[in-house]
Amino acid sequence: MRILGIGYEGLCKFCGLMDMPAFLDKATHTILLKHILDCGKTVAEALMKKAVNEKKKEIVKMKIRMI
């Protein structure tokens, strides 16, 4: 639901349309979103660090070839 940009209210509407009980309250929904954000940040930082290190190695190899 969050990916679609409709957030908690959209989740409640979806559950209502599907005749399902709303199984999350707003506080739980917010906690889950914060956990997802933290995980996304961790993965993004790790991937960016890896990319930087790969680029540094590439540059060092290029400098060695130029000498």
N, C-alpha and C positions, 0 to 999 in steps of 0.2 A: 504494500500500500504506500509506503513512504517513497518508493522509487517513482510512483505515479504523481507524487507531489500533493497528495490529498491528506496525509497525516492521520492523526487519531480520529478526527471527525469522519473522515472517509472510511476508516476501518469500522466505525460504529454503523455507518450507513450500509456498508457492504454486509455486515453481519445481520442487520435488520432485513435487507433484501433477500438474503439467503436463508432467512428464518433460523438463524443461529443466535445463541446467547452471546452477548459481548463478553468475551473471556478475559479481556485485559482492562484494567482501569487506567486512567491517564498517567498516574505516577509510574506504574509498571511499564507502560509504553515508553515514557521518557527515559527510564533507566535502560531499557533495551536499546533505544536509539543511541544513547551515550556509549554503550558497550560496542555497538556496531561502528560508531565514529572512531573510538579508540583503536579498534582492530584495523580499520581502514587506514588510519594515520600510521600505525606501526608497519603495516605492509608497504605503504607508499614510501615511508622513510627508508626501509630496508632496500627496496628496489632502486630508489634514487642513489643511495650510498653505493650499491653494487654498480650502477651505471657510471658513477663518478670514478670509481676505482678502475673499471674497465677502460674508460677514456684516458685516465692517467697512464695506464700501462701502454696504451696505444701511442700516446704522445712520446713516452720514453723510447719506445721502439723506433718511432720516426726520427727522433733526435740522434739515436745511435746510427741509423742508416745515413744521416746527413754528414756525420763526422768522418 
